[in-house]
Amino acid sequence: MASKSVSAPPDRERGAPGDRPLEPALHLVATPIGTAADITLRALEVLQKADVLAAEDTRQARKLMDIHGVSLAGRPLVPYHDHNGAAQRPRLLAWLAEGRSIAYVSAAGTPLIADPGFQLARAAIEAGATVRTAPGASALLAALAVAGLPTDRFYFAGFLPPKATARRRALAELSKIPATLVFYEAPHRCAAVLTDMARELGGDRPAALCRELTKRFEEVRRHTLADLAEALAEEPDPKGEIVLVVGGAVARPATDEDIDEMLRDALSSLSVKDAASAVAEKTGAPRRDLYQRALALGKS
């Protein structure tokens, strides 16, 4: 069976005379999440020099290139998104195999972060192609920067399930993570999501609702989950792109009842001495005191 041919993009000048040509690779290019000025010089260089351009939203990509004076100059601009990725990947991988350079841009932000480019990058890696990044804007990092919550440890949870039952189950699983939680959310679900967060994570947790980051009407609301849920329940749906940042779980000191329960569990399979040692390690309570309590529980 004859192999299907893939038409190669036209050869073209790559930048000004003397400039280094772009490396044959899949280049993942971060694009602005708001203001067009957020793009990096490196990203513009890659968009200018790549043999092929692939974009989650080709109209948005053309608009961005027009703003910054980057011409297509006869190069292909290939749509690549959730609905056509499987069909487009062989074509793009064939160009990579021929030694072409491909620039992939998401609709906004850093490719692969809640973005269909993941499958393309993984396929390119599995095919032995080089994958490079031109880093830049990211709604995830921008929200962490302005939320006012700890950034030494964070967990990106992406989009929660749209159905309430599945969403609450997912939140219950995340409730014990001792790190700042970051979510992307659709405006029309935001009020319901915050209500579920207050219920499953605790209404007193600090949180920030970050909306339209780097755009003209950028807004950051910093309150507890309960306060944010109450405020949004009384307002129309917020407009624009939203990132929710929520404080992580904080370990509370074990109560006497907690310690007795842990000792009872430990005594079911351990000696008094070992049970006291195990609970001391978990709680930080003095081993001698725990030994005496374990003895008393054992007798009772």
Residue pairs with C-beta under 8 A, 6 or more apart in sequence:
6 90
6 91
6 94
6 95
6 98
8 95
8 98
8 100
9 51
9 52
9 74
9 75
9 76
9 95
9 100
10 74
10 75
12 51
12 73
12 74
12 75
13 73
14 21
14 22
14 48
14 49
15 21
15 45
15 48
15 49
19 49
21 49
22 45
22 46
22 49
22 50
22 51
22 101
23 101
23 130
23 132
24 96
24 99
24 100
24 101
24 130
25 96
25 101
25 102
25 129
25 130
25 131
25 132
26 92
26 96
26 102
26 104
26 120
26 121
26 124
26 129
26 130
26 131
26 132
27 46
27 50
27 101
27 102
27 103
27 104
27 132
27 133
27 134
28 104
28 110
28 111
28 112
28 117
28 121
28 131
28 132
28 133
28 134
29 43
29 46
29 47
29 103
29 104
29 105
29 111
29 133
29 134
29 136
30 39
30 40
30 43
30 109
30 110
30 111
30 133
30 134
30 135
30 136
30 137
30 138
31 39
31 43
31 60
31 61
31 64
31 105
31 106
31 107
31 108
31 109
31 136
31 137
32 38
32 39
32 64
32 108
32 136
32 137
32 214
33 108
33 109
33 137
33 138
33 139
33 142
33 213
33 214
33 241
34 108
34 137
34 212
34 213
34 214
34 215
34 218
35 214
35 215
36 64
36 67
36 68
38 136
38 137
38 214
39 64
39 68
39 136
39 137
40 134
40 135
40 136
42 134
42 136
43 134
43 136
44 68
44 70
45 134
46 103
46 134
47 53
47 65
47 68
47 70
47 103
47 105
48 70
49 101
50 75
50 101
50 102
50 103
51 75
51 95
51 100
51 101
51 102
52 75
52 76
52 78
52 92
52 95
52 100
52 101
52 102
52 103
53 61
53 72
53 75
53 76
53 77
53 78
53 102
53 103
53 105
54 77
54 78
54 79
54 80
54 88
54 92
54 102
54 103
54 104
54 105
54 120
55 61
55 77
55 78
55 79
55 80
55 104
55 105
55 106
55 107
56 79
56 80
56 81
56 105
56 106
56 107
56 115
56 116
56 117
57 79
57 81
57 107
58 77
58 78
58 79
60 107
60 108
61 77
61 105
62 72
62 77
64 105
65 71
65 72
78 88
78 91
78 92
79 88
80 88
80 92
80 104
80 116
80 117
80 120
81 116
82 116
85 116
85 119
85 120
86 119
89 119
89 120
89 123
92 102
92 120
92 124
93 123
93 124
93 127
93 129
95 102
96 102
96 124
96 127
96 129
97 127
97 129
104 111
104 117
104 120
104 121
105 111
106 112
106 113
106 115
106 116
106 117
107 115
108 137
108 139
108 241
109 115
109 137
109 138
109 139
109 140
110 135
110 136
110 137
110 138
110 140
111 117
111 121
111 133
112 118
112 121
113 138
113 139
113 140
113 156
114 158
114 159
114 184
121 131
124 131
125 131
137 214
139 184
139 210
139 213
139 241
139 243
140 156
140 182
140 243
142 210
142 213
142 214
142 243
143 182
143 208
143 210
143 213
143 243
143 245
144 151
144 154
144 180
144 182
144 245
145 151
146 208
146 210
146 213
146 220
147 180
147 208
147 210
147 220
147 222
147 245
148 206
148 208
148 222
149 180
149 206
149 207
149 208
149 245
149 246
149 247
150 179
150 180
150 247
150 248
151 180
153 178
153 179
153 180
153 248
154 179
154 180
154 181
154 182
155 174
155 177
155 179
155 180
155 181
155 182
155 248
156 182
157 170
157 174
157 181
157 182
157 183
158 183
158 184
159 183
159 184
159 185
159 186
160 167
160 170
160 171
160 183
160 185
160 193
161 167
161 169
161 170
162 189
164 192
164 196
167 193
167 196
168 196
168 199
168 200
171 196
171 197
171 200
171 201
172 200
174 181
174 201
175 200
175 201
175 202
175 249
176 249
177 248
177 249
178 248
178 249
178 250
178 251
179 248
180 245
180 246
180 247
180 248
181 201
181 245
181 246
181 247
181 248
182 243
182 244
182 245
182 246
183 193
183 243
183 244
183 245
183 246
184 241
184 242
184 243
184 244
185 193
185 242
185 243
185 244
186 242
187 237
187 238
187 239
187 240
187 242
188 237
190 209
190 232
190 237
190 238
190 242
190 244
191 229
191 232
191 233
191 235
191 237
193 244
194 207
194 209
194 225
194 228
194 229
194 232
194 244
195 229
195 233
197 205
197 207
197 225
197 229
197 244
197 246
198 205
198 224
198 225
198 226
198 228
198 229
201 225
201 246
201 249
202 225
203 224
203 225
203 226
203 229
204 224
204 225
204 226
205 224
205 225
205 246
205 247
206 222
206 223
206 224
206 246
206 247
207 222
207 223
207 224
207 225
207 228
207 244
207 245
207 246
207 247
208 220
208 221
208 222
208 244
208 245
209 219
209 220
209 221
209 228
209 232
209 238
209 242
209 244
210 219
210 220
210 242
210 243
210 244
210 245
211 217
211 218
211 219
211 220
211 221
211 238
211 239
211 240
211 241
211 242
211 243
212 218
212 219
212 239
212 240
212 241
213 241
213 243
215 240
217 239
217 240
221 228
221 231
223 231
225 246
232 238
254 262
254 282
254 283
254 285
258 283
259 279
259 283
259 285
259 290
259 293
260 293
260 297
262 279
262 282
262 283
263 275
263 276
263 279
263 290
263 293
263 294
263 297
264 297
266 274
266 275
266 278
266 279
266 294
267 275
267 294
267 297
267 298
270 278
272 291
272 294
272 295
272 298
273 291
275 290
275 294
276 287
276 290
276 291
276 293
276 294
277 287
279 285
279 290
279 294
280 286
280 287
280 290
